[in-house]
């Protein structure tokens, strides 16, 4: 099974952006991710088309199970 951390954030222009991280560590918590994203937002470290990230919308881990066809 493949896991991907999805972090959806609001932009200043009213749109949203998604950061994806493949294979997040097993013991990752919402508090860990929130602390990281709060720092990213405070430092305006992510800017998309001139619009900085302003808020966290949603954080989740997506699990995908691959099945090979015979």
N, C-alpha and C positions, 0 to 999 in steps of 0.2 A: 504494500500500500504506500502510495506517495502522499506526503503531507506538505501543505503550503500555508504559510502564515499570510493572511490578507489583512492589510491595513488601509481602510478607506477614510480619506480625510477631505474636509471642506476647504475650498480655495476662497480667497478674498473676492473673486469675481462671481461667486455663487455656484460655481461648478464644483466637481469633486475629482479626486485622483486616487488611484489605488497603487500601493506598493505591495509587491509580493516577494516573499522570501521562501525559497525551497528548503525543505528539510529542517524546520526549526527544532531546537533542542526539546527533548521530552518534558523537562520540568519547567518550561516557559509558562509564566503566569500573565494574566491581564495587567497586573500591577507593573511587571517588568516592561511590557510593551508601552503602557501608558506613560511611565516615567521617561522612557526613551523619546516617545513622540512629543511629549510636553517640552522637552529640551529642544527638539528639532523645531517646533513651532516658535518657541521663545527666541531662537537664534535665526529664524527665517532661513533655515538651511535648505529647504525645498521650495523652489519657485517653478511654477509651470506656466509657460507663455506669459511671463511677467507678473503672475499672480501668486503671492505666497500662500502657504498652508495656514489656515486660521483655527481649525478645530478638528478633533477626532470624531468621525461619524460611527465607525464600526470596526471592531477587531475580531477576527475569527480564524480558526484553522480549518482548511478544506482538505479532506481526505479523499483520495481517488484510488479506487481499486482497479488495476488493469487485469484484463482477462485476455489471454491469447486465444485466437480462434484456431480451431484444428482444421 
